[in-house]
C-alpha cells in the first residue's frame, strides 16, 4: 500500500520475470507455505518430483536436477537458506522466503490459478480451477464450505498445516498427486481409510503423527506412489489408555471407540505378540510390493516377520530406505533384500537391544554401488566387511555401534575416497581408551567431522596431509574427557574453517585457550564457535 515501495516491487518483479521457465513453476510453488515457514529442502524436492517439475537427464536423476533448481533459486536470491547443517551432504537443509518475495509468489500464483489458501477471512466464492490447495491452521470452515469454495476435481496437491478435519480427504480429488499431512495434530487411522481412491497420488507424508500406526489396505491401490514418508509414526499407546482418554473427548476429530478397538485388535496386539517394540518404526502391510514406483520408504519395522523383506526386495526403484527391528533372525533376509535394490542411494538401519546389529549385516555380499548415505544405529562390534566397497559413499553416521577395533575402523573409513561427512555419535566407539589417528592421505574428501559423546575419548590427532578438505570439526563429549591435549594437529588442516564446541565445555577455559592456540597456528584462520 506504500507508494514508495513501488520501485522495490518493480525490481523484484524483474527478478521473477528473469527466471527461466523451469524455475518459475518451482518458485510459485512456494506460495503454498505460510509466512516465515521453514521449508525443508528434502520435502520440497520430493514434492516437485511428484508434480513432474523435471525429468531425468543423462547422468542425473530427477532429484539431482531439482536439487540444482533449489540451489539456483538460492543463488538468484529468490529464496534464502534457513540453515546450513552438518547433517546434510547437500550443505543446505532448508530455506525460507522473504515477505516481499512471498507476496510476488502469492500474487502471481493467484493470477495463474495455481495456489489457493483456505484461511480465516478468505473469499467464499472463488470456485476456480486451483491446482494447489493449502489449509491454514486458522481456518474453521465446515465440509460444505470446503467442497464448494473451489473445484476439488482439479486440485493436484493438498497441504494441511493443522486443524485436521476428516473431510479434507475427498473422493472428488480425482487428480490429486501430493497429499502432505506432515505435522503433529489429531490425525488417526480411520481418517485414512478412503485414501486408496486417490489413485494418482505420488507423494504421501504422514510424518510426525505418533497416533498413526496402521496403514489401510486401500493404500495398495496407489500404484504411482513415489514417496511414502511415515517417519515418526509409531505404536505409542495401549488400549486402556486410549479408552480412558476417549471418554473425555468431544471433538469429532479425536479418537473414538472404533479407533481404540481397531488399534488394539488389528495392530497393537499382533504387533507386540510378534515382538515389535521398536520406536519410530511402522509395520507395513503385505501389499507394499504393489507400489512399484516407490522411491522413498521409511521407517519400516521388520521385527514382526520376514515376509515384509520379501516385499521390499521387489521395490527395485527404491532410492531411500529406513529399516528398524533388525535382528539375527531376519538379518540374512535383510541383506538379500538390500542386494536387490540397485538404485538405493540412502540406507538407514536401526536395531535396539544388547545384540543390536552384530552379525546381522555380514550376509550383504554386494551392497548397492550407488549408495551415498548410510546410517547404522545399534551394536556392531566391528564395521561390516562390505563398507570398504562403498566408493560412492558421501555420508556416514554411526551411533551405539560399540566398535572396539578403533585403528582398523578408522583406516577403512579413511580409504573411502568420496566420504564428505562422518558423524560418530553416542558410544559409536568403545574401550578403556579410544584414540583416533587421522593419518597422512586419509579421508581425502572429508569436509565435516562430528564427534558426539564418544565415551573415553583420549586423543584425536591429525597428521600432515590428513583430511585436506576438512572444513568443520564439531565436538561434544564427557567433561572428564575434555582436557588439554585431546586434539592435536589442528594447524595441519589447510581447509579448516570452524571448530564447533559444545557450550558447556566453554567453562574449561584452560582447554578452550589451548584449542584457540592451535587454531591460531592454522594458516586458514579457523574460528572457534559454540553450539548446543
C-alpha positions as semicolon CSV with decimal commas, in nm:
position;residue;x (nm);y (nm);z (nm)
1;X;0,000;0,000;0,000
2;X;0,303;0,228;0,037
3;X;0,369;0,403;-0,299
4;X;0,738;0,445;-0,209
5;X;0,774;0,068;-0,226
6;X;0,663;0,052;-0,589
7;X;1,025;0,080;-0,706
8;X;1,123;-0,216;-0,489
9;X;0,825;-0,412;-0,618
10;X;0,923;-0,332;-0,977
11;X;1,279;-0,454;-0,918
12;X;1,157;-0,774;-0,756
13;X;0,914;-0,834;-1,041
14;X;1,206;-0,810;-1,284
15;X;1,382;-1,077;-1,078
16;X;1,080;-1,301;-1,121
17;X;1,038;-1,218;-1,491
18;X;1,404;-1,304;-1,545
19;X;1,363;-1,658;-1,414
20;X;1,388;-1,935;-1,675
21;X;1,060;-2,117;-1,733
22;X;1,163;-2,424;-1,533
23;X;1,231;-2,213;-1,222
24;X;0,909;-2,012;-1,237
25;X;0,690;-2,312;-1,158
26;X;0,920;-2,415;-0,871
27;X;0,918;-2,060;-0,734
28;X;0,539;-2,013;-0,748
29;X;0,501;-2,347;-0,569
30;X;0,647;-2,179;-0,259
31;X;0,323;-1,979;-0,218
32;X;0,177;-2,294;-0,061
33;X;0,377;-2,246;0,259
34;X;0,285;-1,996;0,534
35;X;0,473;-1,678;0,613
36;X;0,813;-1,731;0,782
37;X;0,775;-2,108;0,738
38;X;1,096;-2,311;0,730
39;X;1,071;-2,532;0,423
40;X;1,287;-2,844;0,428
41;X;1,478;-2,896;0,107
42;X;1,409;-3,269;0,113
43;X;1,034;-3,215;0,146
44;X;1,023;-2,954;-0,129
45;X;1,231;-3,150;-0,380
46;X;1,028;-3,468;-0,331
47;X;0,708;-3,273;-0,385
48;X;0,849;-3,117;-0,702
49;X;0,932;-3,466;-0,828
50;X;0,573;-3,579;-0,766
51;X;0,442;-3,274;-0,952
52;X;0,654;-3,362;-1,254
53;X;0,859;-3,043;-1,250
54;X;1,156;-3,218;-1,403
55;X;1,260;-3,536;-1,577
56;X;1,578;-3,736;-1,562
57;X;1,860;-3,608;-1,779
58;X;2,162;-3,800;-1,890
59;X;2,378;-3,882;-1,591
60;X;2,141;-3,718;-1,337
61;X;1,832;-3,833;-1,151
62;X;1,523;-3,615;-1,112
63;X;1,624;-3,545;-0,752
64;X;1,969;-3,426;-0,858
65;X;1,817;-3,200;-1,124
66;X;1,568;-3,048;-0,879
67;X;1,834;-3,008;-0,612
68;X;2,007;-2,797;-0,874
69;X;1,690;-2,590;-0,919
70;X;1,675;-2,538;-0,542
71;X;2,032;-2,411;-0,532
72;X;1,973;-2,191;-0,837
73;X;1,678;-2,021;-0,663
74;X;1,910;-1,953;-0,369
75;X;2,184;-1,815;-0,595
76;X;1,927;-1,581;-0,752
77;X;1,816;-1,470;-0,401
78;X;1,457;-1,578;-0,466
79;X;1,477;-1,798;-0,156
80;X;1,708;-1,772;0,144
81;X;1,887;-2,062;0,316
82;X;1,749;-2,106;0,668
83;X;2,043;-2,302;0,798
84;X;2,348;-2,488;0,686
85;X;2,361;-2,824;0,852
86;X;2,650;-3,055;0,916
87;X;2,397;-3,336;0,888
88;X;2,323;-3,275;0,519
89;X;2,552;-3,379;0,237
90;X;2,379;-3,111;0,029
91;X;2,502;-2,842;0,269
92;X;2,169;-2,658;0,297
93;X;1,882;-2,833;0,472
94;X;1,607;-2,575;0,443
95;X;1,500;-2,237;0,316
96;X;1,250;-1,959;0,376
97;X;1,103;-1,687;0,161
98;X;1,135;-1,315;0,231
99;X;0,796;-1,150;0,290
100;X;0,820;-0,925;-0,018
101;X;0,928;-1,210;-0,243
102;X;0,649;-1,425;-0,099
103;X;0,393;-1,159;-0,188
104;X;0,507;-1,181;-0,551
105;X;0,477;-1,560;-0,543
106;X;0,125;-1,533;-0,399
107;X;0,002;-1,268;-0,643
108;X;0,146;-1,447;-0,947
109;X;0,016;-1,787;-0,838
110;X;-0,332;-1,639;-0,788
111;X;-0,320;-1,482;-1,134
112;X;-0,249;-1,823;-1,282
113;X;-0,493;-2,010;-1,052
114;X;-0,209;-2,216;-0,910
115;X;-0,235;-2,180;-0,531
116;X;-0,525;-2,106;-0,301
117;X;-0,500;-2,097;0,079
118;X;-0,800;-2,166;0,300
119;X;-0,755;-1,926;0,589
120;X;-0,959;-1,708;0,817
121;X;-1,137;-1,438;0,618
122;X;-1,071;-1,590;0,274
123;X;-1,324;-1,543;-0,005
124;X;-1,606;-1,797;-0,016
125;X;-1,695;-1,753;-0,382
126;X;-1,377;-1,847;-0,563
127;X;-1,494;-2,160;-0,746
128;X;-1,172;-2,151;-0,950
129;X;-0,979;-2,438;-1,100
130;X;-0,697;-2,415;-0,846
131;X;-0,419;-2,673;-0,871
132;X;-0,267;-2,646;-0,525
133;X;-0,478;-2,615;-0,210
134;X;-0,333;-2,530;0,132
135;X;-0,531;-2,533;0,457
136;X;-0,411;-2,283;0,715
137;X;-0,416;-2,365;1,085
138;X;-0,663;-2,080;1,150
139;X;-0,933;-2,191;0,903
140;X;-1,250;-2,302;1,085
141;X;-1,484;-2,380;0,796
142;X;-1,706;-2,685;0,757
143;X;-1,732;-2,958;0,493
144;X;-1,985;-2,765;0,284
145;X;-1,753;-2,465;0,256
146;X;-1,456;-2,688;0,182
147;X;-1,624;-2,866;-0,107
148;X;-1,784;-2,555;-0,258
149;X;-1,515;-2,292;-0,227
150;X;-1,313;-2,437;-0,517
151;X;-1,346;-2,715;-0,772
152;X;-1,176;-3,006;-0,594
153;X;-1,167;-3,215;-0,911
154;X;-0,879;-3,001;-1,044
155;X;-0,669;-2,999;-0,726
156;X;-0,322;-3,154;-0,775
157;X;-0,188;-3,106;-0,422
158;X;-0,334;-3,069;-0,073
159;X;-0,121;-2,943;0,214
160;X;-0,261;-2,922;0,568
161;X;-0,087;-2,709;0,829
162;X;-0,306;-2,806;1,126
163;X;-0,667;-2,813;1,247
164;X;-0,729;-3,153;1,084
165;X;-1,077;-3,246;0,959
166;X;-1,161;-3,591;0,816
167;X;-1,337;-3,440;0,513
168;X;-1,008;-3,295;0,385
169;X;-0,953;-3,628;0,207
170;X;-1,226;-3,614;-0,055
171;X;-1,315;-3,858;-0,332
172;X;-1,367;-3,554;-0,554
173;X;-0,989;-3,501;-0,567
174;X;-0,955;-3,740;-0,858
175;X;-0,629;-3,588;-0,988
176;X;-0,451;-3,542;-0,656
177;X;-0,078;-3,614;-0,679
178;X;0,052;-3,475;-0,349
179;X;-0,108;-3,523;-0,007
180;X;0,111;-3,360;0,256
181;X;-0,020;-3,411;0,610
182;X;0,312;-3,360;0,787
183;X;0,269;-3,224;1,137
184;X;0,158;-3,306;1,490
185;X;-0,218;-3,286;1,518
186;X;-0,515;-3,518;1,557
187;X;-0,476;-3,750;1,260
188;X;-0,570;-4,110;1,338
189;X;-0,600;-4,435;1,147
190;X;-0,959;-4,435;1,026
191;X;-0,918;-4,091;0,867
192;X;-0,706;-4,263;0,601
193;X;-0,945;-4,544;0,510
194;X;-1,050;-4,395;0,173
195;X;-0,706;-4,284;0,067
196;X;-0,675;-4,571;-0,181
197;X;-0,927;-4,396;-0,407
198;X;-0,672;-4,123;-0,482
199;X;-0,514;-4,343;-0,748
200;X;-0,291;-4,070;-0,897
201;X;-0,119;-3,999;-0,566
202;X;0,261;-3,985;-0,594
203;X;0,358;-3,824;-0,263
204;X;0,208;-3,907;0,076
205;X;0,354;-3,773;0,400
206;X;0,218;-3,868;0,742
207;X;0,540;-3,758;0,906
208;X;0,521;-3,679;1,277
209;X;0,183;-3,841;1,356
210;X;0,257;-4,069;1,650
211;X;-0,103;-4,194;1,663
212;X;-0,089;-4,341;1,314
213;X;0,029;-4,700;1,342
214;X;-0,184;-4,892;1,092
215;X;-0,195;-4,814;0,719
216;X;-0,519;-4,906;0,539
217;X;-0,520;-5,189;0,287
218;X;-0,657;-4,949;0,026
219;X;-0,312;-4,787;0,010
220;X;-0,214;-5,079;-0,210
221;X;-0,414;-4,918;-0,491
222;X;-0,168;-4,630;-0,515
223;X;0,045;-4,781;-0,789
224;X;0,202;-4,444;-0,880
225;X;0,315;-4,361;-0,525
226;X;0,678;-4,249;-0,520
227;X;0,722;-4,118;-0,165
228;X;0,562;-4,264;0,146
229;X;0,700;-4,080;0,448
230;X;0,588;-4,238;0,775
231;X;0,877;-4,115;0,990
232;X;0,759;-4,053;1,344
233;X;0,452;-4,272;1,310
234;X;0,455;-4,546;1,570
235;X;0,264;-4,753;1,823
236;X;0,258;-4,507;2,108
237;X;-0,033;-4,612;2,325
238;X;-0,225;-4,902;2,467
239;X;-0,599;-4,973;2,455
240;X;-0,684;-4,893;2,820
241;X;-0,511;-4,556;2,797
242;X;-0,680;-4,467;2,469
243;X;-1,019;-4,571;2,604
244;X;-0,975;-4,360;2,918
245;X;-0,885;-4,059;2,706
246;X;-1,170;-4,120;2,464
247;X;-1,432;-4,093;2,738
248;X;-1,332;-3,730;2,791
249;X;-1,312;-3,625;2,425
250;X;-1,581;-3,432;2,245
251;X;-1,416;-3,313;1,922
252;X;-1,515;-3,532;1,626
253;X;-1,154;-3,537;1,507
254;X;-1,034;-3,709;1,824
255;X;-1,006;-4,082;1,888
256;X;-1,329;-4,275;1,934
257;X;-1,412;-4,629;2,043
258;X;-1,374;-4,757;1,691
259;X;-1,016;-4,626;1,683
260;X;-0,939;-4,797;2,011
261;X;-1,080;-5,133;1,905
262;X;-0,919;-5,119;1,563
263;X;-0,586;-5,017;1,709
264;X;-0,579;-5,285;1,973
265;X;-0,723;-5,579;1,779
266;X;-0,572;-5,514;1,435
267;X;-0,239;-5,356;1,513
268;X;-0,119;-5,321;1,871
269;X;-0,190;-5,675;1,992
270;X;-0,045;-5,857;1,689
271;X;0,244;-5,609;1,677
272;X;0,355;-5,684;2,032
273;X;0,269;-6,053;2,007
274;X;0,510;-6,075;1,716
275;X;0,780;-5,898;1,911
276;X;0,753;-5,550;1,756
277;X;0,878;-5,294;2,010
278;X;1,079;-5,054;1,802
279;X;1,010;-4,684;1,847
280;X;0,985;-4,478;1,532
281;X;0,904;-4,778;1,314
282;X;0,581;-4,884;1,145
283;X;0,464;-5,226;1,037
284;X;0,374;-5,204;0,669
285;X;0,106;-5,433;0,520
286;X;0,179;-5,712;0,274
287;X;0,060;-5,516;-0,030
288;X;0,358;-5,278;-0,011
289;X;0,519;-5,466;-0,302
290;X;0,247;-5,334;-0,534
291;X;0,388;-4,980;-0,507
292;X;0,638;-5,031;-0,786
293;X;0,705;-4,659;-0,834
294;X;0,801;-4,602;-0,470
295;X;1,145;-4,447;-0,426
296;X;1,129;-4,340;-0,057
297;X;1,019;-4,566;0,228
298;X;1,098;-4,521;0,595
299;X;1,094;-4,631;0,870
300;X;0,977;-4,993;0,838
301;X;0,973;-5,225;1,139
302;X;1,078;-5,572;1,022
303;X;1,085;-5,736;1,366
304;X;0,732;-5,874;1,324
305;X;0,823;-6,110;1,042
306;X;1,042;-6,180;0,739
307;X;0,764;-6,152;0,481
308;X;0,788;-5,774;0,455
309;X;1,153;-5,808;0,348
310;X;1,045;-6,026;0,057
311;X;0,809;-5,746;-0,044
312;X;1,071;-5,473;-0,006
313;X;1,300;-5,676;-0,232
314;X;1,052;-5,616;-0,516
315;X;1,062;-5,236;-0,481
316;X;1,352;-5,205;-0,720
317;X;1,310;-4,829;-0,772
318;X;1,372;-4,750;-0,406
319;X;1,636;-4,484;-0,356
320;X;1,586;-4,421;0,016
321;X;1,505;-4,688;0,273
322;X;1,485;-4,687;0,651
323;X;1,455;-5,011;0,849
324;X;1,430;-5,085;1,221
325;X;1,378;-5,402;1,422
326;X;1,676;-5,583;1,270
327;X;1,798;-5,898;1,448
328;X;1,981;-6,222;1,374
329;X;1,655;-6,393;1,276
330;X;1,591;-6,158;0,987
331;X;1,944;-6,037;0,912
332;X;2,005;-6,268;0,615
333;X;1,671;-6,177;0,453
334;X;1,750;-5,809;0,507
335;X;2,086;-5,844;0,333
336;X;1,923;-6,029;0,043
337;X;1,663;-5,754;0,006
338;X;1,921;-5,473;0,010
339;X;2,131;-5,652;-0,251
340;X;1,835;-5,638;-0,492
341;X;1,788;-5,261;-0,456
342;X;2,040;-5,147;-0,714
343;X;1,903;-4,788;-0,722
344;X;1,943;-4,737;-0,347
345;X;2,120;-4,412;-0,255
346;X;2,030;-4,372;0,114
347;X;2,004;-4,651;0,374
348;X;1,924;-4,627;0,745
349;X;1,944;-4,940;0,961
350;X;1,845;-4,947;1,329
351;X;1,840;-5,215;1,593
352;X;1,764;-5,178;1,962
353;X;1,873;-5,404;2,245
354;X;2,201;-5,557;2,352
355;X;2,260;-5,769;2,041
356;X;2,192;-5,480;1,805
357;X;2,324;-5,517;1,451
358;X;2,606;-5,751;1,546
359;X;2,622;-6,038;1,298
360;X;2,315;-5,914;1,109
361;X;2,486;-5,742;0,818
362;X;2,759;-5,989;0,731
363;X;2,550;-6,154;0,458
364;X;2,547;-5,847;0,235
365;X;2,794;-5,963;-0,026
366;X;2,713;-5,694;-0,285
367;X;2,589;-5,363;-0,141
368;X;2,425;-5,112;-0,380
369;X;2,709;-4,945;-0,567
370;X;2,532;-4,606;-0,580
371;X;2,486;-4,583;-0,204
372;X;2,569;-4,230;-0,091
373;X;2,428;-4,211;0,263
374;X;2,450;-4,480;0,532
375;X;2,323;-4,461;0,891
376;X;2,386;-4,750;1,130
377;X;2,233;-4,739;1,477
378;X;2,293;-5,033;1,708
379;X;2,567;-5,260;1,837
380;X;2,810;-5,362;1,560
381;X;3,134;-5,450;1,750
382;X;3,318;-5,410;1,418
383;X;3,246;-5,249;1,084
384;X;3,081;-5,474;0,822
385;X;3,333;-5,605;0,572
386;X;3,146;-5,455;0,275
387;X;3,181;-5,093;0,385
388;X;3,517;-5,060;0,210
389;X;3,338;-5,128;-0,123
390;X;3,118;-4,818;-0,091
391;X;3,326;-4,598;-0,320
392;X;3,037;-4,353;-0,374
393;X;2,957;-4,311;-0,005
394;X;2,932;-3,943;0,086
395;X;2,775;-3,951;0,431
396;X;2,817;-4,198;0,721
397;X;2,660;-4,190;1,065
398;X;2,741;-4,441;1,341
399;X;2,554;-4,450;1,671
400;X;2,567;-4,704;1,956
401;X;2,792;-4,914;1,733
402;X;3,029;-5,018;2,016
403;X;3,321;-5,064;1,776
404;X;3,627;-5,185;1,964
405;X;3,880;-5,208;1,679
406;X;3,948;-4,835;1,658
407;X;4,253;-4,818;1,432
408;X;4,122;-5,074;1,183
409;X;3,786;-4,898;1,153
410;X;3,938;-4,552;1,105
411;X;4,174;-4,692;0,842
412;X;3,882;-4,844;0,645
413;X;3,681;-4,523;0,665
414;X;3,985;-4,315;0,572
415;X;4,011;-4,503;0,243
416;X;3,659;-4,409;0,130
417;X;3,752;-4,163;-0,141
418;X;3,421;-3,970;-0,154
419;X;3,329;-3,964;0,216
420;X;3,246;-3,599;0,295
421;X;3,051;-3,622;0,623
422;X;3,138;-3,852;0,913
423;X;2,928;-3,849;1,228
424;X;3,050;-4,062;1,521
425;X;2,785;-4,036;1,791
426;X;2,696;-4,194;2,127
427;X;2,915;-4,496;2,201
428;X;2,996;-4,549;1,835
429;X;3,345;-4,649;1,957
430;X;3,408;-4,811;2,296
431;X;3,700;-4,913;2,512
432;X;3,900;-4,804;2,815
433;X;4,084;-4,563;2,587
434;X;3,952;-4,451;2,249
435;X;4,207;-4,283;2,024
436;X;4,154;-4,156;1,669
437;X;4,456;-4,110;1,447
438;X;4,397;-3,947;1,108
439;X;4,697;-4,050;0,903
440;X;4,857;-3,889;0,601
441;X;4,642;-3,908;0,285
442;X;4,346;-4,048;0,483
443;X;3,996;-3,903;0,434
444;X;4,076;-3,715;0,110
445;X;3,722;-3,573;0,066
446;X;3,611;-3,529;0,428
447;X;3,453;-3,187;0,491
448;X;3,256;-3,243;0,813
449;X;3,359;-3,444;1,120
450;X;3,126;-3,469;1,419
451;X;3,235;-3,636;1,744
452;X;2,949;-3,652;1,991
453;X;2,958;-3,841;2,321
454;X;3,227;-4,092;2,227
455;X;3,300;-4,220;2,577
456;X;3,662;-4,241;2,700
457;X;3,792;-4,045;2,402
458;X;4,155;-3,975;2,487
459;X;4,300;-3,828;2,170
460;X;4,214;-3,706;1,822
461;X;4,524;-3,645;1,614
462;X;4,575;-3,522;1,258
463;X;4,897;-3,587;1,071
464;X;5,027;-3,360;0,796
465;X;4,826;-3,435;0,479
466;X;4,529;-3,594;0,656
467;X;4,176;-3,472;0,576
468;X;4,295;-3,192;0,345
469;X;3,938;-3,070;0,274
470;X;3,805;-3,075;0,633
471;X;3,611;-2,752;0,691
472;X;3,405;-2,819;1,005
473;X;3,501;-3,008;1,320
474;X;3,231;-3,041;1,585
475;X;3,288;-3,186;1,931
476;X;3,070;-3,266;2,228
477;X;3,172;-3,514;2,494
478;X;3,203;-3,603;2,857
479;X;3,358;-3,334;3,078
480;X;3,617;-3,578;3,210
481;X;3,738;-3,644;2,854
482;X;3,761;-3,278;2,756
483;X;4,114;-3,181;2,853
484;X;4,430;-3,021;2,720
485;X;4,584;-3,242;2,452
486;X;4,261;-3,408;2,345
487;X;4,305;-3,259;1,996
488;X;4,636;-3,232;1,818
489;X;4,747;-3,145;1,467
490;X;4,478;-2,881;1,408
491;X;4,734;-2,650;1,240
492;X;4,782;-2,923;0,977
493;X;4,425;-2,892;0,842
494;X;4,457;-2,648;0,548
495;X;4,083;-2,610;0,480
496;X;3,952;-2,589;0,837
497;X;3,705;-2,301;0,882
498;X;3,520;-2,377;1,208
499;X;3,569;-2,574;1,527
500;X;3,230;-2,602;1,697
501;X;3,245;-2,679;2,068
502;X;2,954;-2,773;2,291
503;X;2,854;-2,474;2,502
504;X;2,906;-2,645;2,841
505;X;3,271;-2,710;2,755
506;X;3,347;-2,339;2,749
507;X;3,367;-2,347;3,130
508;X;3,705;-2,518;3,099
509;X;3,891;-2,205;2,999
510;X;4,235;-2,366;3,000
511;X;4,132;-2,627;2,744
512;X;3,948;-2,368;2,534
513;X;4,256;-2,144;2,525
514;X;4,471;-2,438;2,421
515;X;4,234;-2,501;2,129
516;X;4,246;-2,133;2,035
517;X;4,623;-2,151;2,034
518;X;4,623;-2,445;1,790
519;X;4,370;-2,277;1,563
520;X;4,577;-1,957;1,563
521;X;4,864;-2,154;1,409
522;X;4,642;-2,267;1,121
523;X;4,708;-2,052;0,811
524;X;4,340;-2,071;0,711
525;X;4,233;-1,876;1,022
526;X;3,956;-2,109;1,153
527;X;3,724;-1,980;1,426
528;X;3,609;-2,142;1,748
529;X;3,230;-2,135;1,797
530;X;2,982;-2,275;2,049
531;X;2,674;-2,485;1,981
532;X;2,401;-2,652;2,183
